[in-house]
Amino acid sequence: MNKLLILPVLLFLAFISSAFVVSEGQSGIVMQFSKVKRDAEGKPVVYPAGLHFKVPMIDSVRIMDTRIQTLDDQADRFVTSEKKDLIIDSYVKWQIEDLAVYYLATGGNKMQAEALLKRKINNGLRNEIGSHTIKEIVSGKRGEVMETALKRMARSSELGIKVVDVRIKKINLPDEVSNSVYKRMRAERQAVAREHRSQGQEKSEVIRANIDRKVSIMLAQANKSSLEVRGEGDAQSSKIYADSYSQDTDFFAFLRSMKAYEKSFSGKDDVMVLSPDSEFFKFMNSKG
């Protein structure tokens, strides 16, 4: 009875030790005596997601994530063609392409793979950025720089990795350079502001002078017109007086004398020292 139970147990243990499962998004390779198991054509045998079997005690399985990974590390310092430093923060999308090469190059360690990949990508970016100016990198040629770097690193055959995408997230100047640049920019903006203020002041003075000139001309013309009107009125008044006086000289002489009397004696304290036979008293002395 015990012998009948031993056989199923042995079979179950053999199944457990030989079966392995590869999860979705992963792939596996089998190592035989520390060598990658290969097929008849010499290509590494890759096990996709699912249930698989290996030879117990001889084969060992290495399962690796074959999904697209993101390498997003700290920003690095690069030098442009102008010998100016830039702090560039970038990220890389990569994926395992050859499991056997990847395992032999990195031991299947993702951190080791990213360290090697980052070094390779930084060298490629350094060469690209070193052949361009700051203006080109920041403006229109930024995409071209990334595209060229991606083409150069699209396949990292020595690591078994395929670079899917390389992107620059942020470009900054070093702190010591940023401060001097900000000071220079501030001085330039202040100089421009002073120039605009002086130009505005100059224009305001010109406008004010033009307005003052127009006002002076308008006032002069108004005074001229008023003097002309007043002169014409005085002339018409004189003409009317002259015409009226010529019609009856005695009457207007009498009328003017009466007005002179009225104005001369309008005040109580008015005093006049005149001779009684003066011409001023002609109408007072007259009996007619």
Secondary structure per residue as TSV (DSSP state, phi and psi in degrees):
chain	resnum	aa	ss	phi	psi
A	1	M	-	360.0	-41.8
A	2	N	H	-66.8	-35.1
A	3	K	H	-67.2	-34.6
A	4	L	H	-67.1	-29.7
A	5	L	H	-79.6	-28.5
A	6	I	H	-65.7	-40.3
A	7	L	H	-62.5	-49.2
A	8	P	H	-60.6	-36.4
A	9	V	H	-65.3	-42.3
A	10	L	H	-64.0	-41.1
A	11	L	H	-63.7	-39.3
A	12	F	H	-66.2	-41.9
A	13	L	H	-65.3	-38.4
A	14	A	H	-64.5	-39.0
A	15	F	H	-65.5	-43.7
A	16	I	H	-63.0	-41.9
A	17	S	H	-78.0	-20.5
A	18	S	H	-98.2	-23.6
A	19	A	E	-85.8	145.0
A	20	F	E	-147.5	151.8
A	21	V	E	-116.8	132.6
A	22	V	E	-106.4	122.3
A	23	S	-	-75.9	165.1
A	24	E	T	-63.5	136.5
A	25	G	T	85.3	5.5
A	26	Q	E	-126.9	162.2
A	27	S	E	-139.8	158.4
A	28	G	E	-134.3	155.0
A	29	I	E	-127.6	155.0
A	30	V	E	-110.1	131.2
A	31	M	E	-101.4	126.8
A	32	Q	E	-112.9	112.4
A	33	F	T	52.7	48.6
A	34	S	T	66.9	14.4
A	35	K	E	-120.4	147.6
A	36	V	E	-71.0	130.6
A	37	K	-	-68.8	130.7
A	38	R	B	-124.4	160.2
A	39	D	-	-87.4	-170.4
A	40	A	T	-63.2	-27.5
A	41	E	T	-88.0	1.3
A	42	G	S	86.7	7.3
A	43	K	-	-89.6	145.2
A	44	P	B	-61.4	140.5
A	45	V	-	-85.3	117.8
A	46	V	E	-106.0	130.0
A	47	Y	E	-102.8	115.6
A	48	P	-	-76.7	-173.9
A	49	A	S	-62.2	135.6
A	50	G	E	141.9	-169.6
A	51	L	E	-97.0	131.2
A	52	H	E	-138.2	169.5
A	53	F	E	-129.9	151.2
A	54	K	-	-137.5	170.3
A	55	V	-	-84.3	118.0
A	56	P	T	-60.6	146.1
A	57	M	T	70.4	-10.6
A	58	I	T	-114.0	-47.5
A	59	D	E	-94.6	145.1
A	60	S	E	-129.5	143.1
A	61	V	E	-102.5	138.7
A	62	R	E	-121.5	110.1
A	63	I	E	-101.9	131.8
A	64	M	E	-132.2	150.6
A	65	D	E	-80.0	118.2
A	66	T	-	-101.8	10.3
A	67	R	S	-76.1	166.4
A	68	I	-	-70.0	127.5
A	69	Q	E	-106.4	158.6
A	70	T	E	-118.4	123.5
A	71	L	E	-103.6	106.4
A	72	D	-	-129.1	91.7
A	73	D	-	-107.3	-169.7
A	74	Q	-	-68.8	156.3
A	75	A	-	-68.4	150.9
A	76	D	E	-120.7	161.1
A	77	R	E	-95.0	131.0
A	78	F	E	-127.7	158.9
A	79	V	E	-117.1	129.9
A	80	T	-	-84.5	178.8
A	81	S	T	-66.9	-18.1
A	82	E	T	-87.8	5.1
A	83	K	S	64.4	34.2
A	84	K	-	-107.2	139.5
A	85	D	E	-83.5	142.7
A	86	L	E	-133.3	143.1
A	87	I	E	-101.6	110.7
A	88	I	E	-113.8	127.3
A	89	D	E	-106.9	118.1
A	90	S	E	-131.5	168.1
A	91	Y	E	-138.5	158.0
A	92	V	E	-131.2	135.8
A	93	K	E	-103.4	123.8
A	94	W	E	-137.2	163.3
A	95	Q	E	-150.8	144.4
A	96	I	E	-70.0	127.9
A	97	E	S	-107.2	-40.8
A	98	D	-	-124.3	105.8
A	99	L	H	-63.2	-39.5
A	100	A	H	-65.8	-48.3
A	101	V	H	-63.5	-42.4
A	102	Y	H	-60.1	-43.8
A	103	Y	H	-67.8	-43.0
A	104	L	H	-67.1	-32.0
A	105	A	H	-82.6	-32.0
A	106	T	H	-122.2	-6.5
A	107	G	T	69.8	17.9
A	108	G	T	74.8	9.9
A	109	N	-	-89.9	117.8
A	110	K	H	-64.5	-40.3
A	111	M	H	-64.1	-41.0
A	112	Q	H	-64.8	-40.7
A	113	A	H	-64.1	-42.3
A	114	E	H	-68.6	-34.2
A	115	A	H	-64.2	-45.1
A	116	L	H	-66.3	-40.3
A	117	L	H	-66.7	-41.3
A	118	K	H	-62.1	-40.7
A	119	R	H	-62.6	-42.1
A	120	K	H	-67.5	-42.7
A	121	I	H	-68.4	-40.2
A	122	N	H	-62.1	-38.1
A	123	N	H	-64.1	-41.6
A	124	G	H	-65.4	-43.9
A	125	L	H	-65.5	-36.3
A	126	R	H	-63.0	-39.7
A	127	N	H	-67.2	-41.0
A	128	E	H	-68.6	-47.7
A	129	I	H	-68.3	-32.6
A	130	G	T	-67.0	-13.3
A	131	S	T	-102.6	8.7
A	132	H	S	-131.4	159.3
A	133	T	-	-87.5	168.9
A	134	I	H	-60.6	-42.6
A	135	K	H	-61.7	-41.6
A	136	E	H	-66.5	-39.5
A	137	I	H	-69.9	-41.2
A	138	V	H	-75.3	-34.1
A	139	S	T	-98.1	-123.6
A	140	G	T	-66.7	-30.8
A	141	K	T	-89.4	7.8
A	142	R	H	-61.7	-46.5
A	143	G	H	-64.4	-36.0
A	144	E	H	-66.3	-39.1
A	145	V	H	-61.7	-44.1
A	146	M	H	-66.9	-38.8
A	147	E	H	-65.9	-42.3
A	148	T	H	-65.2	-42.9
A	149	A	H	-63.1	-37.6
A	150	L	H	-66.7	-40.9
A	151	K	H	-63.2	-37.8
A	152	R	H	-70.5	-31.4
A	153	M	H	-111.8	14.9
A	154	A	S	-59.6	-34.9
A	155	R	E	-129.0	113.0
A	156	S	E	-99.0	83.1
A	157	S	T	-62.8	-33.1
A	158	E	T	-73.1	-15.2
A	159	L	T	-109.2	-9.3
A	160	G	T	70.6	25.8
A	161	I	E	-118.2	144.0
A	162	K	E	-111.5	124.4
A	163	V	E	-83.5	117.5
A	164	V	E	-84.3	-40.8
A	165	D	E	-158.1	148.1
A	166	V	E	-130.9	126.0
A	167	R	E	-136.0	144.4
A	168	I	E	-93.6	122.1
A	169	K	E	-86.4	-41.9
A	170	K	E	-153.7	142.8
A	171	I	E	-124.1	123.3
A	172	N	E	-131.0	157.0
A	173	L	-	-87.4	152.7
A	174	P	-	-58.6	155.2
A	175	D	H	-57.8	-41.8
A	176	E	H	-67.5	-30.0
A	177	V	H	-82.5	-36.9
A	178	S	H	-59.6	-41.9
A	179	N	H	-62.2	-44.6
A	180	S	H	-67.5	-36.5
A	181	V	H	-66.4	-42.9
A	182	Y	H	-63.2	-40.1
A	183	K	H	-64.1	-42.4
A	184	R	H	-65.8	-42.3
A	185	M	H	-62.5	-41.3
A	186	R	H	-64.0	-42.5
A	187	A	H	-63.8	-40.4
A	188	E	H	-65.2	-42.6
A	189	R	H	-65.3	-37.7
A	190	Q	H	-66.5	-38.9
A	191	A	H	-63.9	-42.1
A	192	V	H	-64.3	-40.8
A	193	A	H	-63.1	-42.1
A	194	R	H	-63.3	-40.0
A	195	E	H	-63.4	-44.3
A	196	H	H	-63.4	-39.8
A	197	R	H	-63.9	-43.2
A	198	S	H	-65.1	-40.2
A	199	Q	H	-63.8	-40.8
A	200	G	H	-64.7	-40.9
A	201	Q	H	-62.8	-41.6
A	202	E	H	-62.3	-44.9
A	203	K	H	-65.2	-38.3
A	204	S	H	-64.5	-38.5
A	205	E	H	-64.7	-40.4
A	206	V	H	-64.1	-44.8
A	207	I	H	-62.7	-44.1
A	208	R	H	-62.9	-41.6
A	209	A	H	-63.8	-41.0
A	210	N	H	-64.2	-41.7
A	211	I	H	-64.6	-44.5
A	212	D	H	-61.0	-40.2
A	213	R	H	-64.4	-43.5
A	214	K	H	-64.4	-39.9
A	215	V	H	-63.7	-42.6
A	216	S	H	-62.3	-41.5
A	217	I	H	-65.0	-42.8
A	218	M	H	-63.8	-42.2
A	219	L	H	-64.8	-41.6
A	220	A	H	-63.3	-43.8
A	221	Q	H	-63.6	-39.5
A	222	A	H	-64.6	-43.5
A	223	N	H	-62.8	-40.4
A	224	K	H	-62.2	-45.7
A	225	S	H	-63.1	-41.8
A	226	S	H	-64.7	-40.4
A	227	L	H	-65.4	-39.0
A	228	E	H	-64.6	-44.3
A	229	V	H	-63.9	-44.3
A	230	R	H	-63.3	-39.5
A	231	G	H	-64.6	-44.1
A	232	E	H	-62.2	-39.7
A	233	G	H	-65.0	-44.1
A	234	D	H	-62.3	-38.8
A	235	A	H	-65.5	-44.0
A	236	Q	H	-64.4	-40.0
A	237	S	H	-62.6	-44.1
A	238	S	H	-63.5	-39.5
A	239	K	H	-66.0	-41.4
A	240	I	H	-63.6	-44.0
A	241	Y	H	-61.6	-42.6
A	242	A	H	-65.3	-42.5
A	243	D	H	-64.1	-43.0
A	244	S	H	-66.3	-41.6
A	245	Y	H	-63.4	-37.1
A	246	S	H	-70.6	-21.2
A	247	Q	H	-73.0	-39.5
A	248	D	-	-150.2	90.8
A	249	T	H	-67.5	-36.0
A	250	D	H	-67.7	-43.0
A	251	F	H	-63.4	-45.8
A	252	F	H	-68.9	-30.0
A	253	A	H	-65.5	-42.4
A	254	F	H	-64.3	-42.7
A	255	L	H	-63.6	-40.6
A	256	R	H	-69.2	-35.7
A	257	S	H	-66.3	-39.5
A	258	M	H	-63.4	-40.3
A	259	K	H	-66.3	-36.1
A	260	A	H	-66.0	-40.5
A	261	Y	H	-61.7	-43.9
A	262	E	H	-61.2	-44.6
A	263	K	H	-71.8	-33.7
A	264	S	H	-71.6	-34.5
A	265	F	T	-110.4	27.8
A	266	S	S	-75.5	-28.6
A	267	G	S	-100.7	149.2
A	268	K	T	-72.6	-25.6
A	269	D	T	-98.3	9.3
A	270	D	-	-70.3	136.1
A	271	V	-	-130.8	131.3
A	272	M	-	-130.1	134.0
A	273	V	-	-110.3	103.0
A	274	L	-	-136.1	158.6
A	275	S	-	-77.4	141.1
A	276	P	T	-60.3	-30.7
A	277	D	T	-92.7	20.1
A	278	S	-	-67.1	155.3
A	279	E	G	-63.0	-24.7
A	280	F	G	-63.5	-31.3
A	281	F	G	-99.1	22.7
A	282	K	H	-59.2	-47.2
A	283	F	H	-76.4	-23.3
A	284	M	H	-74.7	-34.1
A	285	N	H	-84.6	-14.4
A	286	S	-	-75.2	140.7
A	287	K	-	-91.4	-10.4
A	288	G	-	-87.4	360.0
